Amino acid sequence: MADLTPNYQFNLPIVDGSEDQWGDLLNQNWSQVDTELDQLGTELEQGLSAAVQRTNHTGTQPISSVNGLQTALDDAVQRANHTGTQPISSVNGLQTALDDAVQRAN
């Protein structure tokens, strides 16, 4: 009987002890390699397909599923629709710029 490889259990013919078995053992090894590669190829294809689907995602996703998106949108809308007043002191450097403009105008 032949020895086996530790990982894939491929047949290792015994040198000077497996006469007339080499062909059968090697054919078994190659059949097993073919099966393993086919399974690996299928798994790889499925993984790549899933990755492409995520990359080309054209479906919908709730805003709440993206961290901070709702807050950012709310802030942008509030700034865009701002029609109220705010104190000059709340805008950095505005008072100084206005004072400088008045001095230049005089």
C-alpha positions as CSV (number, residue, x, y, z in Angstrom):
1,M,0.0,0.0,0.0
2,A,1.2,3.5,-0.8
3,D,1.8,6.3,1.8
4,L,-0.4,9.4,1.7
5,T,0.5,13.1,1.8
6,P,-0.5,14.7,5.1
7,N,-2.7,17.5,3.7
8,Y,-4.6,16.2,0.7
9,Q,-4.0,12.5,1.2
10,F,-2.4,12.1,-2.3
11,N,-1.0,8.7,-2.9
12,L,2.8,8.3,-2.6
13,P,3.9,5.2,-4.4
14,I,6.6,3.3,-2.4
15,V,9.8,3.4,-4.4
16,D,10.8,-0.1,-5.3
17,G,7.7,-1.4,-3.6
18,S,4.7,-0.3,-5.6
19,E,5.5,-1.9,-9.0
20,D,2.6,-2.0,-11.4
21,Q,0.7,0.5,-9.1
22,W,2.3,3.8,-10.1
23,G,-0.1,4.5,-13.0
24,D,-3.2,3.8,-10.9
25,L,-1.9,5.9,-8.0
26,L,-0.9,8.8,-10.1
27,N,-4.3,8.8,-11.9
28,Q,-6.0,8.8,-8.5
29,N,-3.9,11.8,-7.5
30,W,-4.6,13.8,-10.6
31,S,-8.3,13.0,-10.3
32,Q,-8.3,14.3,-6.8
33,V,-6.3,17.4,-7.8
34,D,-8.8,18.1,-10.6
35,T,-11.7,17.8,-8.1
36,E,-10.0,20.1,-5.6
37,L,-9.2,22.7,-8.3
38,D,-12.8,22.6,-9.6
39,Q,-14.2,23.2,-6.1
40,L,-11.8,26.0,-5.5
41,G,-12.7,27.6,-8.8
42,T,-16.4,27.4,-8.0
43,E,-15.8,29.0,-4.5
44,L,-13.7,31.7,-6.1
45,E,-16.2,32.4,-8.7
46,Q,-19.0,32.7,-6.1
47,G,-16.9,35.0,-4.0
48,L,-16.0,37.2,-6.9
49,S,-19.7,37.3,-8.0
50,A,-20.7,38.4,-4.5
51,A,-18.1,41.1,-4.4
52,V,-19.2,42.4,-7.8
53,Q,-22.8,42.5,-6.7
54,R,-21.8,44.6,-3.7
55,T,-19.6,46.9,-5.9
56,N,-22.4,47.4,-8.4
57,H,-25.1,47.8,-5.8
58,T,-28.0,49.7,-7.3
59,G,-30.7,48.9,-4.8
60,T,-31.9,50.9,-1.8
61,Q,-30.4,51.1,1.6
62,P,-32.0,52.9,4.6
63,I,-30.3,56.2,5.6
64,S,-30.2,54.9,9.1
65,S,-27.8,52.1,8.1
66,V,-25.0,54.6,7.3
67,N,-23.5,56.0,10.4
68,G,-24.0,59.8,10.7
69,L,-25.6,60.2,7.3
70,Q,-29.0,61.4,8.7
71,T,-27.3,64.0,11.0
72,A,-25.1,65.3,8.1
73,L,-28.2,65.6,5.8
74,D,-30.2,67.4,8.6
75,D,-27.3,69.8,9.2
76,A,-27.0,70.6,5.5
77,V,-30.7,71.2,5.1
78,Q,-30.7,73.5,8.1
79,R,-27.8,75.5,6.7
80,A,-29.3,75.7,3.2
81,N,-32.7,76.8,4.6
82,H,-31.4,79.2,7.2
83,T,-33.6,82.3,7.2
84,G,-33.2,83.4,10.8
85,T,-30.7,85.6,12.4
86,Q,-27.6,84.9,14.5
87,P,-25.4,87.1,16.5
88,I,-22.3,88.5,14.8
89,S,-20.2,87.1,17.6
90,S,-21.1,83.6,16.5
91,V,-19.2,84.0,13.3
92,N,-15.4,83.9,13.8
93,G,-13.7,87.1,12.7
94,L,-16.8,88.8,11.4
95,Q,-16.8,91.7,13.8
96,T,-13.2,92.5,13.1
97,A,-13.8,92.3,9.3
98,L,-16.7,94.7,9.7
99,D,-14.8,97.1,11.9
100,D,-11.9,97.1,9.4
101,A,-14.3,97.8,6.5
102,V,-15.9,100.7,8.3
103,Q,-12.4,102.2,9.0
104,R,-11.4,101.9,5.4
105,A,-14.6,103.5,4.3
106,N,-14.1,106.5,6.5
